Amino acid sequence: IREAARARYGVVFSSGRSETLGKLTRIGHMGPTAQPIYALTALTAFGGTLNAAGQKLAVGKGIEAAMAVIDADA
């Protein structure tokens, strides 16, 4: 999934660190990319990649949920 997301959308995900290495897919947005819009980009790319792999997800619903959290914190 990580390789496909990078090839398809240019978005890079991590495979975790230390005890989580290889056990999860990590969405990291630190430093200058620690903005809510980048989390939305990552969620869209992740969902789109899963859809392309045959796991049909309602990506828009996930984005709506993330926007609700962002808007609640604004």
URSULRA-V324806 format. One record per pair of residues at least 12 apart in sequence whose C-alpha atoms are under 7 Angstrom apart, sorted by the first residue. I is the first residue (numbers start at 1). J is the second residue. D is the distance in Angstrom with one decimal. If there is no record, write none. Layout:
BEGIN
[[I | J | D] [I | J | D]]
END
This chain:
BEGIN
[[1 | 49 | 6.7] [4 | 49 | 6.6] [5 | 45 | 6.3] [5 | 46 | 6.5] [5 | 49 | 5.6] [9 | 45 | 6.2] [11 | 42 | 6.8] [11 | 45 | 6.8] [13 | 25 | 6.4] [13 | 26 | 5.8] [13 | 27 | 5.6] [14 | 26 | 4.9] [14 | 27 | 6.6] [27 | 42 | 6.9] [36 | 70 | 6.9] [40 | 63 | 6.4] [44 | 59 | 6.5] [47 | 59 | 5.5]]
END
